[in-house]
């Protein structure tokens, strides 16, 4: 919902059962960038390939950021997520002081902090060694199951996501393109 496609007829977004759906295609055609941005910020959490943490904020502040932007109460969300993801001791550190695996765990916590119904993870294990990659995927699956979140995962690591129980849906623009991405969806 960030970039307008070259063409679209229908794209309805209904992140919550019983809620009214939003016509994203009409939003693109009507240049409703603000409305689309509000939908993304409230209903979608993102885990970027390299974490995407803001380097000048502590881990705690990075995790709290989505809640702050949405004017949601902070409560103990950061502490609870950090504890479950094994980074509670890192909350007052800056991202540069963390290992790559710890940064990815903090990014997962940030993606889940505002309790979105959908989490999109873009290559969340690309920069991590295989052993930690397996651990990160297990934690991501565990956390999304606990919170009842739909997880959409884009990755080249097809075998890793198959072992984690994902349903793999391949989308290739060009079958000869070795960089074609696999989109994996985990069904609870």
TACORWO-V905486 format. One record per backbone hydrogen bond with DSSP energy under -1.0 kcal/mol. CO is the residue of the C=O (numbers start at 1). NH is the residue of the N-H. If there is no record, write none. Layout:
# TACORWO-V905486
co={CO	CO}
nh={NH	NH}
This chain:
# TACORWO-V905486
co={11	11	13	16	22	22	23	24	25	26	27	28	31	32	33	34	35	36	37	38	39	40	43	45	47	48	50	54	58	59	60	61	64	65	66	67	68	74	76	77	78	79	80	81	82	83	87	88	90	91	93	94	95	99	100	101	102	103	104	105	106	107	108	109	112	117	118	119	120	121	123	125	129	130	131	132	133	134	135	136	137	138	139	140	141	142	143	144	150	151	152	153	154	155	156	157	158	159	160	161	162	167	169	174	177	181	182	183	184	185}
nh={24	25	22	19	13	24	27	28	29	30	32	31	33	36	37	38	39	40	41	42	43	44	118	120	122	51	52	57	62	63	64	65	68	69	70	72	71	77	80	81	82	83	84	85	87	86	90	91	93	60	59	97	98	103	104	105	106	107	108	109	110	111	112	113	115	150	45	152	47	154	126	128	133	134	135	136	137	138	139	140	141	142	143	144	145	146	147	149	119	186	121	184	123	182	158	161	162	163	164	166	165	185	183	177	180	171	155	169	153	167}
